[in-house]
């Protein structure tokens, strides 16, 4: 049997044993070393054969002289003896190798049969396992198909949810931008409000000072009004006295007129000089009394006009001061109130 084919079978069996995951406790074969030994012996045999062939060719082709032939033959005899010894040794080694190789071959053949039986058993086990795996695979395929369908549905739901989240995110970003803009506007409005509040506080301080000044002026005006009221009471009493005196004067004037008429009648009737002198004297006295009465009436009218002018002037000053005070108080209050209303409107928007 060819040793190379044997080595091929051994390597094939090794591959099978390695691929089928044999137990490590089983017997391991030193097939690689045996194959190497066989190859070495074959190489030696080929070397001996080549050496014999070259010697045979040399002996056929050489045509030398007798002395050379004798020398050659002696050397060839030596070489032949040497070759003979080598050949005998080789034959012994070859027979030993063949016997050893046959025993190993038998062992390998037995092992191969055992391996083939094990392979067959392993093959059947693998087929059964494959059948179970196929059934399990079919079950898993069904489960995977159902699971894939569920996953596809879940993915679609997630995509829809992601789209909705993206839309909400965009809305939130837009709202944040608007809120930032609004916050900036509110900060600007707060700054303006702070400035206006400071201005209002300063105006309030000024108004407080002016209010105190106006209170002082009002106190003075109240004192002046009291004085004027007292003066008006005096004037009223004087006017009443004047009216009484006017009534008296009117009565006296009427009596004077009556007396004048009588005197004129008497002057016409009495032609005497003495009577005329007396009449003229009484008439001149009455005229002087009338002039005094007119002067006192003119003075009284002047006083009344002066008091009326003072009263109207005081009343006008009082109205002007009240209007000025109201304007000074109302203008900053209206401006601050309008500012607060505008800010509230801006915040509500």
C-alpha positions in Angstrom: 0.0 0.0 0.0 1.2 3.5 -0.8 2.5 5.4 2.3 1.5 8.8 0.8 -2.2 7.6 0.6 -1.9 6.4 4.2 -0.7 9.8 5.3 -3.5 11.5 3.4 -6.1 9.2 5.1 -4.5 10.0 8.5 -4.6 13.8 7.9 -8.2 13.5 6.7 -9.1 11.5 9.9 -7.4 14.1 12.0 -9.4 16.9 10.4 -12.6 15.0 10.9 -11.8 14.3 14.5 -10.9 18.0 15.1 -14.1 19.3 13.4 -16.4 16.9 15.4 -14.9 18.0 18.7 -13.7 14.7 20.1 -13.0 14.3 23.8 -9.5 15.3 24.8 -9.1 12.1 27.0 -9.1 9.8 23.8 -5.9 8.4 22.4 -3.9 10.8 20.3 -1.9 9.4 17.3 1.6 10.4 16.4 0.7 10.4 12.7 2.8 13.4 11.8 6.1 11.9 13.1 5.4 8.6 11.4 4.7 10.3 8.1 7.9 12.3 8.4 9.9 9.0 9.1 8.3 7.4 6.0 9.2 10.3 3.9 12.8 10.2 5.2 13.1 6.4 4.4 11.7 7.0 0.9 14.3 9.7 0.3 17.1 7.4 1.4 15.8 4.6 -0.9 15.7 7.1 -3.8 19.2 8.2 -3.0 20.5 4.6 -3.1 18.8 3.8 -6.3 20.2 7.0 -7.9 23.6 6.0 -6.7 23.4 2.5 -8.2 22.1 3.9 -11.5 25.0 6.4 -11.8 27.6 3.7 -11.0 26.1 1.5 -13.7 26.1 4.2 -16.2 29.7 5.1 -15.4 30.8 1.5 -15.9 29.1 1.3 -19.3 30.3 4.6 -20.7 33.9 4.6 -19.5 36.6 3.5 -22.0 39.9 3.7 -20.2 43.4 2.1 -20.4 44.3 -1.2 -18.7 46.1 0.4 -15.8 43.3 2.8 -15.4 40.9 -0.1 -15.7 42.7 -2.0 -13.0 42.8 1.0 -10.7 39.3 1.6 -11.6 38.2 -1.9 -11.0 40.0 -2.0 -7.6 38.2 1.3 -6.7 35.0 -0.1 -8.1 35.4 -3.3 -6.1 35.9 -1.2 -3.0 32.9 0.8 -3.9 30.9 -2.2 -4.7 31.8 -3.8 -1.4 30.8 -0.6 0.3 27.7 -0.4 -1.8 26.9 -4.0 -0.9 27.3 -3.2 2.8 25.1 -0.2 2.4 22.5 -2.2 0.4 22.4 -4.9 3.1 22.0 -2.3 5.8 19.3 -0.6 3.7 17.5 -3.9 3.2 17.6 -4.7 6.9 16.4 -1.2 7.7 13.7 -1.5 5.0 12.5 -4.9 6.3 12.5 -3.5 9.9 10.6 -0.4 8.6 8.1 -2.5 6.7 7.3 -4.7 9.7 7.0 -1.7 11.9 5.0 0.1 9.3 2.6 -2.9 8.9 2.0 -3.1 12.6 1.3 0.7 12.7 -0.8 0.3 9.6 -3.0 -2.3 11.3 -3.3 -0.2 14.3 -4.3 2.8 12.2 -6.8 0.7 10.3 -8.4 -0.5 13.5 -8.4 3.1 14.8 -9.9 4.2 11.5 -12.7 1.7 11.8 -13.4 2.9 15.4 -13.3 6.4 14.1 -15.7 5.6 11.3 -18.1 4.0 13.8 -17.8 7.0 16.0 -18.3 9.3 13.0 -21.4 7.4 12.0 -22.8 7.7 15.5 -21.8 11.3 15.6 -23.4 11.9 12.2 -26.7 10.4 13.4 -26.6 12.5 16.5 -25.8 15.6 14.4 -28.7 14.7 12.1 -31.1 14.4 15.1 -29.7 17.6 16.5 -30.1 19.3 13.1 -33.7 18.2 12.9 -34.3 19.6 16.4 -32.5 22.8 15.4 -34.6 23.0 12.2 -37.8 22.7 14.2 -36.5 25.2 16.7 -35.4 27.4 13.9 -38.9 27.2 12.3 -40.5 28.1 15.7 -38.0 31.0 16.1 -38.7 32.1 12.5 -42.4 32.3 13.4 -41.6 34.1 16.7 -39.2 36.4 14.9 -41.8 37.2 12.2 -44.3 38.1 14.8 -41.7 40.1 16.8 -40.6 41.9 13.6 -44.2 42.9 12.9 -44.5 44.2 16.4 -41.3 46.0 16.1 -42.3 47.5 12.7 -45.6 48.7 14.4 -43.6 50.1 17.3 -41.2 51.8 15.0 -44.0 53.4 13.1 -45.5 54.6 16.4 -42.2 55.9 17.5 -41.7 57.7 14.2 -45.1 59.3 14.6 -44.3 60.2 18.2 -40.9 61.6 17.2 -42.6 63.7 14.5 -45.1 65.0 17.1 -42.2 65.7 19.5 -40.3 67.5 16.8 -43.3 69.7 16.1 -43.8 70.4 19.8 -40.1 71.1 20.1 -40.3 73.6 17.3 -43.3 75.2 18.9 -41.5 75.3 22.2 -38.4 76.9 20.5 -40.7 79.5 18.8 -42.4 80.2 22.2 -39.0 80.5 23.9 -37.9 83.0 21.3 -41.1 85.0 21.8 -40.7 84.8 25.5 -37.1 86.0 25.3 -38.2 88.9 23.1 -41.0 89.6 25.6 -38.6 89.4 28.5 -36.3 91.9 26.8 -39.2 94.2 26.2 -40.3 93.8 29.8 -36.8 94.5 31.0 -36.7 97.7 29.0 -40.2 98.6 30.3 -39.0 97.9 33.9 -36.0 100.1 33.3 -38.3 102.9 32.0 -40.7 102.3 34.9 -37.8 102.5 37.4 -36.6 105.7 35.9 -40.2 107.1 35.9 -40.6 105.9 39.5 -37.4 107.8 40.4 -38.8 110.8 38.6 -42.1 110.4 40.3 -40.4 110.1 43.7 -38.4 113.3 43.0 -41.7 115.0 41.9 -43.4 113.7 45.0 -40.6 115.2 47.1 -41.0 118.5 45.2 -44.7 118.2 45.6 -44.3 117.5 49.3 -42.2 120.7 49.7 -44.6 122.7 47.6 -47.5 121.2 49.6 -45.9 122.4 52.8 -45.3 125.8 51.2 -48.9 125.9 50.1 -50.1 124.8 53.5 -48.1 127.7 55.0 -49.5 130.1 52.3 -53.0 128.7 53.0 -52.5 129.3 56.7 -51.5 132.9 55.8 -54.5 133.1 53.5 -56.7 131.7 56.2 -55.4 134.4 58.6 -56.0 137.0 55.9 -59.5 135.6 55.3 -60.2 135.9 59.0 -58.9 139.5 58.9 -61.0 140.2 55.9 -64.1 138.5 57.5 -63.6 140.7 60.5 -63.0 143.7 58.2 -66.2 142.7 56.3 -68.1 142.5 59.6 -66.9 146.0 60.4 -67.7 147.2 56.9 -71.1 145.6 57.2 -71.8 147.4 60.4 -70.4 150.6 58.8 -72.6 150.0 55.8 -75.6 149.5 58.1 -74.7 152.7 60.0 -74.3 154.4 56.6 -77.6 153.1 55.5 -79.2 154.4 58.7 -77.4 157.7 58.3 -78.5 157.8 54.6 -82.1 157.2 55.8 -81.6 160.1 58.2 -80.0 162.2 55.6 -82.8 161.4 53.2 -85.3 162.4 55.8 -83.3 165.5 56.6 -83.0 166.2 52.9 -86.7 165.8 52.5 -87.2 168.1 55.5 -84.6 170.4 54.0 -86.5 170.4 50.7 -89.7 171.0 52.4 -88.1 173.8 54.4 -86.6 175.2 51.3 -90.0 175.3 49.6 -91.4 177.0 52.7 -88.5 179.4 52.9 -88.9 180.3 49.2 -92.6 180.9 49.8 -91.8 183.0 52.8 -89.2 184.9 50.8 -91.8 185.7 48.3 -94.3 186.6 50.9 -92.0 188.4 53.2 -90.2 191.1 51.4 -88.4 192.4 54.4 -84.6 192.3 54.4 -84.2 190.9 57.8 -86.4 188.0 57.0 -84.4 187.4 53.8 -81.1 187.5 55.7 -82.3 184.9 58.2 -83.6 182.7 55.3 -80.3 183.0 53.5 -78.4 182.1 56.7 -80.5 179.0 57.3 -80.2 178.1 53.7 -76.4 178.4 53.7 -76.3 176.3 56.9 -78.3 173.7 55.2 -76.1 173.8 52.1 -73.0 173.3 54.2 -74.6 170.4 56.1 -75.5 168.9 52.7 -71.9 169.3 51.4 -70.6 167.6 54.6 -73.1 164.8 54.1 -72.0 164.3 50.4 -68.3 164.2 51.4 -69.0 161.6 54.1 -71.0 159.6 51.6 -68.2 159.8 49.0 -65.6 158.6 51.6 -67.9 155.8 52.7 -68.4 154.7 49.1 -64.6 154.8 48.5 -64.0 152.6 51.6 -66.7 150.2 50.4 -65.1 150.0 46.9 -61.6 149.5 48.4 -62.9 146.7 50.6 -64.7 145.1 47.7 -61.5 145.3 45.6 -59.5 143.8 48.4 -62.0 141.0 48.8 -62.1 140.2 45.1 -58.3 140.3 44.9 -58.0 137.9 47.9 -60.6 135.6 46.4 -58.8 135.7 43.1 -55.5 134.9 44.7 -57.1 132.1 46.6 -58.6 130.6 43.5 -55.3 131.0 41.5 -53.3 129.3 44.3 -55.8 126.5 44.5 -55.7 126.0 40.7 -51.9 126.1 40.6 -51.7 123.6 43.5 -54.1 121.3 41.8 -52.2 121.6 38.5 -48.9 120.9 40.1 -50.4 117.8 41.9 -52.5 116.5 39.1 -49.8 116.7 36.3 -47.2 114.3 37.8 -50.0 112.1 39.2 -51.6 111.9 35.7 -48.3 111.1 34.0 -47.4 108.4 36.5 -50.9 107.0 36.3 -50.8 106.9 32.5 -47.4 105.2 32.6 -48.7 102.5 35.0 -51.7 102.0 32.8 -49.5 101.7 29.6 -47.2 99.2 31.4 -50.2 97.1 32.6 -51.6 97.1 29.0 -48.1 96.0 27.7 -47.9 93.2 30.2 -51.5 92.0 29.4 -50.6 91.9 25.7 
